[in-house]
Amino acid sequence: MKRKRDSVGYEKDEMLTETTALNLQYNRTFGLDHNILIYDYFKDKTPEAIYEVNLLLKQNIADQNYMNLEQIKKMILYK
């Protein structure tokens, strides 16, 4: 018998996988050292916050608009 997954937790895991990939792409785009600081900060946040940070990272990469971690936190958590 298969165990039923909690869909919210599963979706959060998928979003965090994307966060990790975006974090690494962000580092490459802006010439930063390898790190997963954005992932580390957002891994315990709500699915909504993770979704928002993923959107922000995609937009910043596309627009070549660098923001440091503190600026990202302010944009997502203190709107």
N, C-alpha and C positions, 0 to 999 in steps of 0.2 A: 504494500500500500504506500503510495506516495504521500509525503508530507505536504500539506498546503502551505504555500509561502504567504507571508504578510505582504500584500501588494504595496503598501506605503513604504515599508522597509526596503523592498526590492527596487522600487523606483528610486529611492534615495541612493542605493548602491550604484545604480546605473548612472545617476547624475554625478555622483562622486567620481566614478570612472572617467566621465567626461571632464570633470573639474581637473583631475590629474593631468589628462592629455592637454587641456587648454593651458594649465599652469606651465607645463614644459614648453609648449609652443610659444607662450608669452615670453618665457625666458629666452628662447632662441630669437624671437622677433626683436627683442630689445637688448640683446647681447648681455643678458644677466647670467650669473653663475647658476649651475644646476641646483635647483631647490624645489621643494613642493610646499613653500610657506603658505600660499593661498589655500591649497588643499588642507594643510594642517589646521589653519584657522577655521575654515568653514565646515570641516568634517562633522562637527557636533552641533551645527546650526540646523534650523528647520529646512524642510525640503524647499520651501518658498525662497529662503535666502540663498540656498545652493543654486536653484534655478536662476535667480536674479544675477548672481555672480557669474554664472556661465554665460548669460546673455551679455553682461558687461565686458567680460574678457573677449568674447567673439567680436564685439563692436570695437573695442580698443585695438585689437589685432588688425581688424579690417581698416580702421582709420589711422593706424600707426600712432595712437594716442597713449603714451605711457602714463600710468598712475602707479604710485607706490602702494604698498599694502595698507598703510593708514588711510590713504585717499579712497581705496576700494572699500574698506570697512565703513567709512563715513557714508559713501554713496549707497551702500546696501543696507546697513543696519540702522542708520539714523536719518532716514528720509522723512 
